[in-house]
Amino acid sequence: MAGEKILLMEDNKDVRENVVDFLEFGEYTVISAVDGNDGLEKVMQGFTPDVIVSDIEMPGLNGPGAYRKIKEHYAAKNQSAPPVVFMTGLLIDHPDGFSVSGVQETLNDIYNAGPVGAIKKPFELDHLFAALEYALKTRGFPETPLKPQGPLQPYAAPGQSQPPQ
């Protein structure tokens, strides 16, 4: 799929510029934002992305917080918000095949944002493109069957003697 409009929210300038280059190479139309507030402002000013790609941890309004506000904006117009793919270095590969955050508050933000996609930084280009194509084809992600029931306890990933801090 090419030509679709993507809103990229990423506070790290180098990462933002590289992802814009990759997405434009993939023939996507990209509008970038330096943080969640900037991304929200672009949507409020009329930019209608087909999908959002966002960092999770950013100064000011984080990615899940911005996405929640974007969803509220669309809901007020009786429209569905575009799907979001979060990209973050905070995700840890869980041995059961899903990703959890090492930061409980961030994990709760992600779950409260609704069904989302997530890829771990650094990522392979095909992982980003696969997540985008899935989001565009299905207009979202399935609800996760794993809702946090309380604070998650860190675990030691395979090959680690202690849980990550």
DSSP file (Angstrom, degrees, kcal/mol; ACC not computed):
  #  RESIDUE AA STRUCTURE BP1 BP2  ACC     N-H-->O    O-->H-N    N-H-->O    O-->H-N    TCO  KAPPA ALPHA  PHI   PSI    X-CA   Y-CA   Z-CA
    1    1 A M              0   0    0      0, 0.0     2,-0.3     0, 0.0   135,-0.0   0.000 360.0 360.0 360.0 131.1    0.0    0.0    0.0
    2    2 A A        +     0   0    0      1,-0.1    26,-0.2    26,-0.0    25,-0.2  -0.959 360.0  41.9-139.9 157.8    1.4    3.3   -0.9
    3    3 A G  S    S+     0   0    0     24,-2.8    25,-0.2    -2,-0.3    24,-0.1   0.264  74.3 137.1  91.7 -11.5    0.3    6.9   -1.0
    4    4 A E        -     0   0    0      1,-0.1    25,-2.6    23,-0.1     2,-0.4  -0.304  58.2-111.5 -67.5 154.8   -1.5    6.7    2.4
    5    5 A K  E     -a   29   0A   0     23,-0.2    45,-2.9    43,-0.2    46,-1.4  -0.750  33.3-168.9 -93.9 131.4   -1.0    9.6    4.8
    6    6 A I  E     -ab  30  51A   0     23,-3.1    25,-2.6    -2,-0.4     2,-0.6  -0.967  15.7-151.9-122.7 133.6    1.0    9.0    7.9
    7    7 A L  E     -ab  31  52A   0     44,-1.9    46,-3.0    -2,-0.4     2,-0.6  -0.929  17.9-163.4 -98.6 119.3    1.3   11.2   11.0
    8    8 A L  E     -ab  32  53A   0     23,-2.6    25,-2.9    -2,-0.6     2,-0.6  -0.922   6.9-171.6-106.7 120.7    4.7   10.5   12.6
    9    9 A M  E     +ab  33  54A   0     44,-2.8    46,-3.0    -2,-0.6     2,-0.3  -0.946  25.2 142.5-113.5 112.4    5.2   11.7   16.2
   10   10 A E        -     0   0    0     23,-2.3    48,-0.1    -2,-0.6     6,-0.1  -0.954  36.8-160.4-153.1 126.2    8.8   11.3   17.4
   11   11 A D  S    S+     0   0    0     -2,-0.3     2,-0.7    46,-0.2    -1,-0.1   0.753  72.5  87.2 -82.6 -23.7   10.8   13.6   19.6
   12   12 A N     >  -     0   0    0      1,-0.2     4,-3.1     2,-0.0     5,-0.2  -0.675  68.4-153.0 -80.8 115.1   14.3   12.3   18.6
   13   13 A K  H  > S+     0   0    0     -2,-0.7     4,-2.8     1,-0.2     5,-0.2   0.886  91.6  48.7 -57.3 -44.6   15.2   14.3   15.5
   14   14 A D  H  > S+     0   0    0      2,-0.2     4,-2.3     1,-0.2    -1,-0.2   0.931 115.0  44.3 -63.7 -45.5   17.5   11.7   14.0
   15   15 A V  H  > S+     0   0    0      2,-0.2     4,-2.9     1,-0.2     5,-0.3   0.936 114.0  51.1 -63.1 -45.6   15.0    8.9   14.5
   16   16 A R  H  X S+     0   0    0     -4,-3.1     4,-2.5     1,-0.2    -2,-0.2   0.932 112.1  45.6 -57.7 -48.5   12.2   11.1   13.1
   17   17 A E  H  X S+     0   0    0     -4,-2.8     4,-2.3    -5,-0.2    -1,-0.2   0.895 114.0  49.0 -64.6 -40.2   14.2   12.1   10.0
   18   18 A N  H  X S+     0   0    0     -4,-2.3     4,-2.6    -5,-0.2    -2,-0.2   0.923 112.3  47.4 -65.2 -44.0   15.2    8.5    9.3
   19   19 A V  H  X S+     0   0    0     -4,-2.9     4,-2.9     2,-0.2     5,-0.2   0.904 110.7  52.1 -66.0 -39.7   11.7    7.2    9.7
   20   20 A V  H  X S+     0   0    0     -4,-2.5     4,-2.9    -5,-0.3     5,-0.3   0.945 110.9  48.3 -58.6 -47.0   10.4    9.9    7.4
   21   21 A D  H  X S+     0   0    0     -4,-2.3     4,-2.3     1,-0.2    -2,-0.2   0.926 112.8  48.0 -58.7 -45.5   13.0    9.0    4.8
   22   22 A F  H  X S+     0   0    0     -4,-2.6     4,-1.6     2,-0.2    -2,-0.2   0.926 114.2  46.0 -61.6 -45.7   12.0    5.3    5.1
   23   23 A L  H  <>S+     0   0    0     -4,-2.9     5,-2.4     1,-0.2    -2,-0.2   0.897 112.4  49.3 -67.7 -40.1    8.3    6.0    4.8
   24   24 A E  H ><5S+     0   0    0     -4,-2.9     3,-1.7    -5,-0.2    -1,-0.2   0.875 107.7  55.2 -65.9 -35.4    8.7    8.3    1.9
   25   25 A F  H 3<5S+     0   0    0     -4,-2.3    -1,-0.2     1,-0.3    -2,-0.2   0.865 104.5  54.4 -61.1 -35.5   10.9    5.7    0.2
   26   26 A G  T 3<5S-     0   0    0     -4,-1.6    -1,-0.3    -5,-0.2    -2,-0.2   0.314 124.5-110.1 -79.9   9.0    7.9    3.3    0.7
   27   27 A E  T < 5S+     0   0    0     -3,-1.7   -24,-2.8     1,-0.3     2,-0.3   0.743  71.2 141.7  68.1  28.1    5.8    6.0   -1.1
   28   28 A Y      < -     0   0    0     -5,-2.4     2,-0.6   -26,-0.2    -1,-0.3  -0.698  54.9-123.1 -90.4 151.8    3.8    7.1    2.0
   29   29 A T  E     -a    5   0A   0    -25,-2.6   -23,-3.1    -2,-0.3     2,-0.4  -0.873  36.8-163.9 -92.4 123.3    2.9   10.7    2.5
   30   30 A V  E     -a    6   0A   0     -2,-0.6     2,-0.5   -25,-0.2   -23,-0.2  -0.929  23.2-175.4-121.4 131.3    4.3   11.7    5.8
   31   31 A I  E     -a    7   0A   0    -25,-2.6   -23,-2.6    -2,-0.4     2,-0.3  -0.994  23.8-153.4-114.1 126.6    3.7   14.7    8.1
   32   32 A S  E     -a    8   0A   0     -2,-0.5     2,-0.3   -25,-0.2   -23,-0.2  -0.749  10.2-164.4-107.0 152.7    6.0   14.6   11.1
   33   33 A A  E     -a    9   0A   0    -25,-2.9   -23,-2.3    -2,-0.3     3,-0.1  -0.973  21.8-138.2-131.9 144.8    5.5   16.1   14.6
   34   34 A V  S    S-     0   0    0     -2,-0.3     2,-0.3   -25,-0.2   -25,-0.1   0.603  83.0 -13.8 -81.8 -11.1    8.2   16.7   17.3
   35   35 A D  S  > S-     0   0    0     23,-0.1     4,-2.2     1,-0.1     5,-0.2  -0.958  84.2 -76.4-169.6-177.3    6.0   15.4   20.1
   36   36 A G  H  > S+     0   0    0     25,-1.3     4,-2.7    23,-0.4     5,-0.2   0.872 124.8  52.5 -63.8 -38.8    2.4   14.5   21.0
   37   37 A N  H  > S+     0   0    0     24,-0.3     4,-2.4     2,-0.2    -1,-0.2   0.918 110.4  48.1 -63.4 -42.8    1.2   18.1   21.4
   38   38 A D  H  > S+     0   0    0      2,-0.2     4,-2.0     1,-0.2    -2,-0.2   0.903 112.9  48.6 -63.9 -41.9    2.5   18.9   17.9
   39   39 A G  H  X S+     0   0    0     -4,-2.2     4,-1.8     2,-0.2    -2,-0.2   0.920 111.0  49.6 -64.4 -44.0    0.9   15.8   16.4
   40   40 A L  H  X S+     0   0    0     -4,-2.7     4,-2.7     1,-0.2    -2,-0.2   0.908 109.4  52.9 -60.4 -42.3   -2.4   16.6   18.1
   41   41 A E  H  X S+     0   0    0     -4,-2.4     4,-1.8     1,-0.2    -1,-0.2   0.896 105.9  53.1 -61.1 -41.1   -2.3   20.2   16.8
   42   42 A K  H  <>S+     0   0    0     -4,-2.0     5,-2.4     1,-0.2    -1,-0.2   0.894 111.8  45.6 -63.2 -39.2   -1.7   18.9   13.2
   43   43 A V  H ><5S+     0   0    0     -4,-1.8     3,-1.7     3,-0.2    -2,-0.2   0.916 111.2  52.0 -68.3 -43.1   -4.8   16.7   13.5
   44   44 A M  H 3<5S+     0   0    0     -4,-2.7    -2,-0.2     1,-0.3    -1,-0.2   0.805 105.7  56.9 -63.4 -28.6   -6.9   19.6   15.1
   45   45 A Q  T 3<5S-     0   0    0     -4,-1.8    -1,-0.3    -5,-0.2    -2,-0.2   0.432 132.4 -88.2 -84.8   1.5   -5.8   21.8   12.1
   46   46 A G  T < 5S+     0   0    0     -3,-1.7     2,-0.3     1,-0.3    -3,-0.2   0.397  76.6 142.6 115.2  -4.8   -7.3   19.3    9.7
   47   47 A F      < -     0   0    0     -5,-2.4    -1,-0.3    -6,-0.2    -2,-0.1  -0.565  31.7-163.4 -70.4 129.1   -4.6   16.8    8.8
   48   48 A T        -     0   0    0     -2,-0.3   -43,-0.2   -42,-0.0    -1,-0.1  -0.800   7.1-165.1-117.5  88.8   -6.4   13.4    8.4
   49   49 A P        -     0   0    0      0, 0.0   -43,-0.2     0, 0.0     3,-0.1  -0.349  22.1-145.0 -72.2 153.2   -3.8   10.6    8.6
   50   50 A D  S    S+     0   0    0    -45,-2.9     2,-0.3     1,-0.3   -44,-0.2   0.738  88.7   3.7 -82.2 -27.4   -4.7    7.1    7.5
   51   51 A V  E     -b    6   0A   0    -46,-1.4   -44,-1.9    31,-0.2     2,-0.4  -0.982  69.9-136.3-154.5 152.1   -2.4    5.7   10.2
   52   52 A I  E     -bc   7  84A   0     31,-2.6    33,-2.8    -2,-0.3     2,-0.5  -0.939   9.6-165.7-114.0 135.1   -0.4    7.2   13.1
   53   53 A V  E     +bc   8  85A   0    -46,-3.0   -44,-2.8    -2,-0.4     2,-0.4  -0.989  24.0 172.7-116.5 125.1    3.2    6.1   14.0
   54   54 A S  E     -bc   9  86A   0     31,-2.3    33,-2.6    -2,-0.5   -44,-0.2  -0.990  35.9-129.1-142.3 140.2    4.2    7.4   17.4
   55   55 A D  E     - c   0  87A   0    -46,-3.0    33,-0.2    -2,-0.4     3,-0.1  -0.407  24.2-143.1 -66.5 159.7    7.0    7.1   19.9
   56   56 A I  S    S+     0   0    0     31,-0.7     7,-2.3     1,-0.2     2,-0.7   0.897  82.2  52.0 -92.7 -56.3    5.6    6.3   23.3
   57   57 A E        +     0   0    0      5,-0.2    -1,-0.2     6,-0.1   -46,-0.2  -0.747  69.5 143.7 -90.7 113.4    7.8    8.3   25.7
   58   58 A M        -     0   0    0     -2,-0.7   -23,-0.1     2,-0.1   -24,-0.0  -0.976  54.0 -94.9-141.4 153.1    8.1   12.0   24.6
   59   59 A P  S    S+     0   0    0      0, 0.0     2,-0.5     0, 0.0   -23,-0.4  -0.339  98.4   4.3 -65.0 153.3    8.3   15.2   26.6
   60   60 A G  S    S+     0   0    0    -25,-0.1     2,-0.6   -24,-0.1    -2,-0.1  -0.620 134.6  18.5  75.3-124.3    5.0   16.9   27.2
   61   61 A L  S    S-     0   0    0     -2,-0.5   -25,-1.3    -4,-0.1   -24,-0.3  -0.721  84.1-142.5 -84.6 117.4    2.2   14.8   25.9
   62   62 A N     >  -     0   0    0     -2,-0.6     4,-2.6   -26,-0.1     5,-0.2  -0.176  27.7 -95.9 -75.3 173.9    3.3   11.2   25.4
   63   63 A G  H  > S+     0   0    0     -7,-2.3     4,-2.6     1,-0.2     5,-0.2   0.927 122.4  45.3 -59.3 -52.0    2.3    9.0   22.5
   64   64 A P  H  > S+     0   0    0      0, 0.0     4,-2.3     0, 0.0    -1,-0.2   0.891 114.2  50.8 -61.3 -37.2   -0.6    7.2   24.2
   65   65 A G  H  > S+     0   0    0     -9,-0.2     4,-1.9     2,-0.2    -2,-0.2   0.914 111.6  47.1 -64.8 -42.6   -1.9   10.5   25.6
   66   66 A A  H  X S+     0   0    0     -4,-2.6     4,-2.4     1,-0.2    -1,-0.2   0.909 111.8  50.9 -64.4 -41.9   -1.8   12.2   22.2
   67   67 A Y  H  X S+     0   0    0     -4,-2.6     4,-2.7     1,-0.2    -2,-0.2   0.898 107.5  53.0 -64.9 -39.3   -3.6    9.2   20.6
   68   68 A R  H  X S+     0   0    0     -4,-2.3     4,-2.0     1,-0.2    -1,-0.2   0.920 111.5  46.2 -59.8 -43.2   -6.3    9.3   23.3
   69   69 A K  H  X S+     0   0    0     -4,-1.9     4,-2.1     2,-0.2    -2,-0.2   0.867 111.1  52.2 -68.3 -36.3   -6.9   13.0   22.5
   70   70 A I  H  X S+     0   0    0     -4,-2.4     4,-2.2     2,-0.2    -2,-0.2   0.911 108.7  51.0 -64.7 -41.8   -6.9   12.3   18.8
   71   71 A K  H  X S+     0   0    0     -4,-2.7     4,-2.8     1,-0.2    -2,-0.2   0.900 108.9  51.2 -61.7 -40.1   -9.5    9.6   19.3
   72   72 A E  H  X S+     0   0    0     -4,-2.0     4,-2.2     2,-0.2    -1,-0.2   0.900 107.9  53.0 -62.6 -40.6  -11.6   12.1   21.3
   73   73 A H  H  X S+     0   0    0     -4,-2.1     4,-0.6     1,-0.2    -2,-0.2   0.929 113.0  42.9 -59.8 -46.5  -11.4   14.6   18.4
   74   74 A Y  H ><>S+     0   0    0     -4,-2.2     5,-2.5     1,-0.2     3,-1.0   0.903 111.3  54.7 -67.5 -40.8  -12.6   12.0   15.9
   75   75 A A  H ><5S+     0   0    0     -4,-2.8     3,-2.0     1,-0.3    -1,-0.2   0.875 101.4  58.7 -61.2 -37.5  -15.3   10.7   18.3
   76   76 A A  H 3<5S+     0   0    0     -4,-2.2    -1,-0.3     1,-0.3    -2,-0.2   0.749 109.3  45.1 -63.5 -22.4  -16.7   14.3   18.6
   77   77 A K  T <<5S-     0   0    0     -3,-1.0    -1,-0.3    -4,-0.6    -2,-0.2   0.235 118.7-113.5-101.8  11.7  -17.1   14.2   14.8
   78   78 A N  T < 5S+     0   0    0     -3,-2.0     2,-0.3     1,-0.2    -3,-0.2   0.878  77.5 125.4  56.2  41.1  -18.7   10.7   14.9
   79   79 A Q      < -     0   0    0     -5,-2.5     2,-0.4    -8,-0.2    -1,-0.2  -0.885  65.1-110.1-125.2 157.5  -15.7    9.3   13.1
   80   80 A S        -     0   0    0     -2,-0.3    -9,-0.0    -3,-0.1     0, 0.0  -0.705  33.9-122.3 -85.6 137.4  -13.3    6.5   13.8
   81   81 A A        -     0   0    0     -2,-0.4   -10,-0.1     1,-0.1     3,-0.1  -0.430  33.3-100.1 -72.9 152.5   -9.7    7.5   14.6
   82   82 A P        -     0   0    0      0, 0.0   -31,-0.2     0, 0.0    -1,-0.1  -0.360  45.5 -97.1 -67.5 155.3   -7.0    6.1   12.5
   83   83 A P        -     0   0    0      0, 0.0   -31,-2.6     0, 0.0     2,-0.4  -0.296  38.3-140.3 -68.4 160.8   -5.0    3.2   13.9
   84   84 A V  E     -c   52   0A   0     31,-0.3    33,-2.2   -33,-0.2     2,-0.5  -0.962  12.2-160.5-126.7 143.2   -1.7    3.7   15.6
   85   85 A V  E     -cd  53 117A   0    -33,-2.8   -31,-2.3    -2,-0.4     2,-0.3  -0.981  17.8-152.8-117.7 114.9    1.6    1.9   15.6
   86   86 A F  E     -cd  54 118A   0     31,-3.3    33,-2.8    -2,-0.5     2,-0.4  -0.694   6.6-163.8 -86.2 139.7    3.7    2.7   18.6
   87   87 A M  E     +cd  55 119A   0    -33,-2.6   -31,-0.7    -2,-0.3     2,-0.3  -0.991  23.4 152.5-122.2 131.5    7.4    2.4   18.3
   88   88 A T  E     - d   0 120A   0     31,-2.0    33,-2.5    -2,-0.4     3,-0.3  -0.999  51.9-141.3-158.1 151.7    9.5    2.3   21.5
   89   89 A G  S    S+     0   0    0     -2,-0.3    31,-0.1    31,-0.2    -1,-0.1   0.461  95.9  77.2 -87.9  -4.1   12.6    1.1   23.1
   90   90 A L  S    S+     0   0    0      2,-0.1    12,-1.1    11,-0.0    -1,-0.2   0.680  70.1 100.6 -80.6 -18.2   10.7    0.4   26.3
   91   91 A L  E     -E  101   0B   0     -3,-0.3     2,-0.4    10,-0.2    10,-0.2  -0.436  56.1-159.1 -75.2 142.6    9.1   -2.8   25.0
   92   92 A I  E     -E  100   0B   0      8,-2.2     8,-1.4    -2,-0.1     2,-0.5  -0.966  24.7-115.0-118.7 133.3   10.6   -6.1   26.2
   93   93 A D  E     -E   99   0B   0     -2,-0.4     6,-0.2     6,-0.2    -2,-0.0  -0.562  31.5-146.8 -70.0 122.6   10.0   -9.3   24.2
   94   94 A H    >   -     0   0    0      4,-1.9     3,-2.2    -2,-0.5     4,-0.1  -0.693  16.2-125.6 -89.2 141.6    8.0  -11.5   26.5
   95   95 A P  T 3  S+     0   0    0      0, 0.0    -1,-0.1     0, 0.0     4,-0.1   0.732 108.5  63.3 -61.6 -20.2    8.6  -15.3   26.2
   96   96 A D  T 3  S-     0   0    0      2,-0.2     3,-0.1     1,-0.0    -3,-0.0   0.416 122.7-100.7 -86.3   3.7    4.9  -15.9   25.6
   97   97 A G  S <  S+     0   0    0     -3,-2.2     2,-0.3     1,-0.4    -4,-0.0   0.504  89.3  96.1  98.0   4.0    5.0  -13.8   22.4
   98   98 A F        -     0   0    0     -4,-0.1    -4,-1.9    -6,-0.0     2,-0.4  -0.779  68.4-116.5-119.9 170.4    3.6  -10.5   23.4
   99   99 A S  E     -E   93   0B   0     -2,-0.3     2,-0.3    -6,-0.2    -6,-0.2  -0.877  26.6-178.2-111.4 138.3    5.3   -7.3   24.5
  100  100 A V  E     -E   92   0B   0     -8,-1.4    -8,-2.2    -2,-0.4     2,-0.3  -0.913  25.8-116.0-127.3 158.1    5.0   -5.6   27.8
  101  101 A S  E     -E   91   0B   0     -2,-0.3   -10,-0.2   -10,-0.2     6,-0.1  -0.671   6.8-140.8 -93.9 147.8    6.6   -2.4   29.1
  102  102 A G  S    S+     0   0    0    -12,-1.1     2,-0.6    -2,-0.3    -1,-0.1   0.495  92.0  71.3 -79.2  -3.9    9.1   -2.2   31.8
  103  103 A V  S  > S-     0   0    0      1,-0.2     4,-2.4   -13,-0.1     3,-0.2  -0.949  70.9-156.7-119.1 111.9    7.3    1.0   33.0
  104  104 A Q  H  > S+     0   0    0     -2,-0.6     4,-2.7     1,-0.2     5,-0.2   0.877  92.4  52.1 -57.7 -42.9    3.9    0.3   34.6
  105  105 A E  H  > S+     0   0    0      1,-0.2     4,-2.1     2,-0.2    -1,-0.2   0.910 111.8  46.8 -61.4 -41.8    2.5    3.8   33.9
  106  106 A T  H  > S+     0   0    0      2,-0.2     4,-2.4    -3,-0.2    -1,-0.2   0.898 110.1  53.4 -67.0 -39.9    3.4    3.6   30.3
  107  107 A L  H  X S+     0   0    0     -4,-2.4     4,-2.5     1,-0.2    -2,-0.2   0.933 109.4  48.5 -59.4 -46.0    1.9    0.1   30.0
  108  108 A N  H  X S+     0   0    0     -4,-2.7     4,-2.5     1,-0.2    -1,-0.2   0.896 109.4  53.3 -62.1 -39.8   -1.3    1.4   31.5
  109  109 A D  H  X S+     0   0    0     -4,-2.1     4,-1.0     2,-0.2    -1,-0.2   0.910 109.7  48.5 -59.6 -42.3   -1.3    4.3   29.0
  110  110 A I  H >X S+     0   0    0     -4,-2.4     3,-0.7     1,-0.2     4,-0.5   0.949 112.9  46.3 -64.9 -48.6   -0.9    1.9   26.1
  111  111 A Y  H >< S+     0   0    0     -4,-2.5     3,-1.1     1,-0.2    -1,-0.2   0.886 111.3  52.7 -61.5 -38.5   -3.7   -0.3   27.3
  112  112 A N  H 3< S+     0   0    0     -4,-2.5    -1,-0.2     1,-0.2    -2,-0.2   0.700  97.2  67.4 -71.8 -18.1   -6.0    2.7   27.9
  113  113 A A  H << S-     0   0    0     -4,-1.0    -1,-0.2    -3,-0.7    -2,-0.2   0.687 107.1-126.6 -73.5 -16.9   -5.3    3.9   24.3
  114  114 A G    <<  -     0   0    0     -3,-1.1     2,-0.3    -4,-0.5    -1,-0.3  -0.570  60.0  -6.7 101.4-168.8   -7.2    0.9   23.0
  115  115 A P  S    S+     0   0    0      0, 0.0    26,-0.4     0, 0.0   -31,-0.3  -0.469  79.9 159.2 -67.5 122.5   -6.1   -1.7   20.5
  116  116 A V        -     0   0    0     -2,-0.3     2,-0.3    26,-0.2   -31,-0.2  -0.874  37.7-122.6-137.0 165.7   -2.8   -0.6   19.0
  117  117 A G  E     -d   85   0A   0    -33,-2.2   -31,-3.3    -2,-0.3     2,-0.3  -0.793  26.9-168.2-105.0 157.2    0.2   -2.0   17.3
  118  118 A A  E     -d   86   0A   0     -2,-0.3     2,-0.4   -33,-0.2   -31,-0.2  -0.994  10.0-170.5-147.7 139.9    3.7   -1.7   18.7
  119  119 A I  E     -d   87   0A   0    -33,-2.8   -31,-2.0    -2,-0.3     2,-0.4  -0.974  26.3-119.9-127.9 147.8    7.2   -2.3   17.3
  120  120 A K  E     -d   88   0A   0     -2,-0.4   -31,-0.2   -33,-0.2   -33,-0.0  -0.693  39.0 -97.0 -89.6 132.0   10.4   -2.3   19.3
  121  121 A K  S    S+     0   0    0    -33,-2.5     2,-0.1    -2,-0.4   -30,-0.1  -0.678 107.4  44.8 -84.0 146.1   13.2    0.1   18.5
  122  122 A P  S    S+     0   0    0      0, 0.0     2,-0.3     0, 0.0    -2,-0.1   0.683  90.5 175.3 -70.1 150.1   15.6   -0.4   16.9
  123  123 A F        -     0   0    0     -2,-0.1     2,-0.3    -4,-0.1    -2,-0.1  -0.848  33.8-111.4-125.2 158.6   13.4   -2.1   14.3
  124  124 A E    >>  -     0   0    0     -2,-0.3     4,-1.6     1,-0.1     3,-0.8  -0.621  31.2-121.3 -81.5 146.3   13.8   -3.6   10.9
  125  125 A L  H 3> S+     0   0    0     -2,-0.3     4,-2.8     1,-0.3     5,-0.2   0.884 112.5  57.4 -56.9 -40.2   12.2   -1.7    8.0
  126  126 A D  H 3> S+     0   0    0      1,-0.2     4,-2.3     2,-0.2    -1,-0.3   0.825 102.8  55.2 -65.5 -26.8   10.1   -4.7    7.1
  127  127 A H  H <> S+     0   0    0     -3,-0.8     4,-2.3     2,-0.2    -1,-0.2   0.926 110.4  45.2 -67.5 -43.2    8.6   -4.8   10.6
  128  128 A L  H  X S+     0   0    0     -4,-1.6     4,-2.4     2,-0.2    -2,-0.2   0.944 115.5  46.1 -63.5 -47.7    7.5   -1.2   10.3
  129  129 A F  H  X S+     0   0    0     -4,-2.8     4,-2.7     1,-0.2     5,-0.2   0.881 112.2  51.4 -64.7 -37.5    6.1   -1.7    6.8
  130  130 A A  H  X S+     0   0    0     -4,-2.3     4,-2.4    -5,-0.2    -1,-0.2   0.920 110.7  48.2 -64.5 -43.0    4.3   -4.9    7.9
  131  131 A A  H  X S+     0   0    0     -4,-2.3     4,-2.5     2,-0.2    -2,-0.2   0.907 113.7  47.8 -63.6 -41.2    2.7   -3.1   10.9
  132  132 A L  H  X S+     0   0    0     -4,-2.4     4,-2.8     2,-0.2     5,-0.2   0.932 111.9  48.3 -65.3 -46.1    1.6   -0.3    8.7
  133  133 A E  H  X S+     0   0    0     -4,-2.7     4,-2.5     1,-0.2     5,-0.2   0.901 112.7  48.9 -63.7 -39.2    0.2   -2.5    6.0
  134  134 A Y  H  X S+     0   0    0     -4,-2.4     4,-2.6    -5,-0.2     6,-0.4   0.942 112.8  47.8 -62.9 -46.8   -1.7   -4.5    8.7
  135  135 A A  H  X>S+     0   0    0     -4,-2.5     4,-1.5     1,-0.2     5,-0.7   0.900 115.2  45.2 -62.1 -41.3   -3.1   -1.4   10.3
  136  136 A L  H  <5S+     0   0    0     -4,-2.8    -1,-0.2     2,-0.2    -2,-0.2   0.879 115.1  47.0 -70.8 -37.9   -4.2    0.0    6.9
  137  137 A K  H  <5S+     0   0    0     -4,-2.5    -2,-0.2    -5,-0.2    -1,-0.2   0.897 125.7  28.3 -71.1 -40.3   -5.7   -3.2    5.7
  138  138 A T  H  <5S-     0   0    0     -4,-2.6    -2,-0.2     2,-0.2    -1,-0.2   0.545  99.0-128.8 -99.2  -8.5   -7.6   -3.9    8.9
  139  139 A R  T  <5S-     0   0    0     -4,-1.5     2,-0.3    -5,-0.3    -3,-0.2   0.813  79.5  -5.1  60.8  32.2   -8.1   -0.3   10.1
  140  140 A G  S   <S-     0   0    0     -5,-0.7    -2,-0.2    -6,-0.4    -1,-0.1  -0.964  84.3 -76.3 152.0-165.5   -6.8   -1.2   13.5
  141  141 A F        -     0   0    0    -26,-0.4     3,-0.1    -2,-0.3   -24,-0.1  -0.925  47.2 -96.2-129.9 152.4   -5.6   -4.0   15.7
  142  142 A P        -     0   0    0      0, 0.0   -26,-0.2     0, 0.0     2,-0.1  -0.323  49.9 -93.0 -66.5 152.6   -7.5   -6.7   17.6
  143  143 A E        -     0   0    0    -28,-0.1     0, 0.0     1,-0.1     0, 0.0  -0.411  46.7-113.3 -59.7 138.8   -8.3   -6.0   21.3
  144  144 A T        -     0   0    0      1,-0.1    -1,-0.1   -33,-0.1   -30,-0.0  -0.589  13.1-147.5 -75.5 136.7   -5.5   -7.5   23.4
  145  145 A P  S    S+     0   0    0      0, 0.0     2,-0.8     0, 0.0    -1,-0.1   0.554  82.4  80.8 -78.1  -5.2   -6.7  -10.5   25.5
  146  146 A L        +     0   0    0      2,-0.0    -2,-0.1     3,-0.0     0, 0.0  -0.820  56.6 172.8-109.2  95.7   -4.2   -9.4   28.1
  147  147 A K        -     0   0    0     -2,-0.8     2,-0.2     1,-0.0     0, 0.0  -0.843  40.8-108.8 -97.1 134.8   -5.4   -6.6   30.3
  148  148 A P        -     0   0    0      0, 0.0     4,-0.0     0, 0.0    -1,-0.0  -0.459  27.4-169.6 -65.6 132.4   -3.2   -5.7   33.3
  149  149 A Q        -     0   0    0      1,-0.3    -2,-0.0    -2,-0.2    -3,-0.0   0.399  68.9 -35.2 -99.1  -0.9   -4.9   -6.8   36.5
  150  150 A G  S    S-     0   0    0      0, 0.0    -1,-0.3     0, 0.0     2,-0.0  -0.947 104.5 -21.1 165.9-173.0   -2.4   -4.9   38.7
  151  151 A P        -     0   0    0      0, 0.0     2,-0.3     0, 0.0    -2,-0.1  -0.335  65.1-130.3 -59.4 131.6    1.3   -4.1   38.7
  152  152 A L        -     0   0    0     -2,-0.0   -48,-0.1    -4,-0.0   -52,-0.0  -0.602  16.1-131.1 -80.4 144.4    3.2   -6.4   36.4
  153  153 A Q        -     0   0    0     -2,-0.3    -1,-0.0     1,-0.1   -51,-0.0  -0.797  25.3-111.6 -94.8 136.2    6.3   -7.9   37.9
  154  154 A P        -     0   0    0      0, 0.0     2,-0.3     0, 0.0    -1,-0.1  -0.274  34.8-159.4 -61.2 153.4    9.5   -7.8   35.9
  155  155 A Y        -     0   0    0      7,-0.1     2,-0.7     9,-0.0     7,-0.1  -0.908  22.5-108.4-130.2 159.8   10.8  -11.1   34.5
  156  156 A A        -     0   0    0     -2,-0.3     3,-0.1     7,-0.2     5,-0.0  -0.819  35.3-137.5 -89.6 119.6   14.1  -12.2   33.3
  157  157 A A    >   -     0   0    0     -2,-0.7     3,-2.6     5,-0.3   -63,-0.1  -0.312  44.3 -69.7 -68.7 158.9   14.1  -12.7   29.6
  158  158 A P  T 3  S+     0   0    0      0, 0.0    -1,-0.2     0, 0.0     3,-0.1  -0.252 126.8  21.0 -51.0 133.1   15.8  -15.8   28.2
  159  159 A G  T 3  S+     0   0    0      1,-0.3     2,-0.4    -3,-0.1    -2,-0.1   0.369 102.4 107.0  87.0  -4.5   19.5  -15.4   28.6
  160  160 A Q    <   -     0   0    0     -3,-2.6    -1,-0.3     1,-0.1    -4,-0.1  -0.869  54.5-159.5-106.8 139.9   19.2  -12.8   31.4
  161  161 A S  S    S+     0   0    0     -2,-0.4    -1,-0.1     1,-0.1    -5,-0.1   0.734  80.2  29.9 -87.0 -22.8   19.9  -13.7   35.0
  162  162 A Q  S    S-     0   0    0     -7,-0.1    -5,-0.3    -5,-0.1    -1,-0.1  -0.950  91.1 -97.6-134.1 153.5   17.9  -10.7   36.4
  163  163 A P        -     0   0    0      0, 0.0    -7,-0.2     0, 0.0    -2,-0.1  -0.308  51.3 -94.7 -63.0 153.2   14.9   -8.8   35.2
  164  164 A P              0   0    0      0, 0.0    -9,-0.0     0, 0.0   -72,-0.0  -0.383 360.0 360.0 -66.0 149.4   15.5   -5.5   33.4
  165  165 A Q              0   0    0     -3,-0.1     0, 0.0    -2,-0.0     0, 0.0   0.427 360.0 360.0 -93.0 360.0   15.4   -2.4   35.7
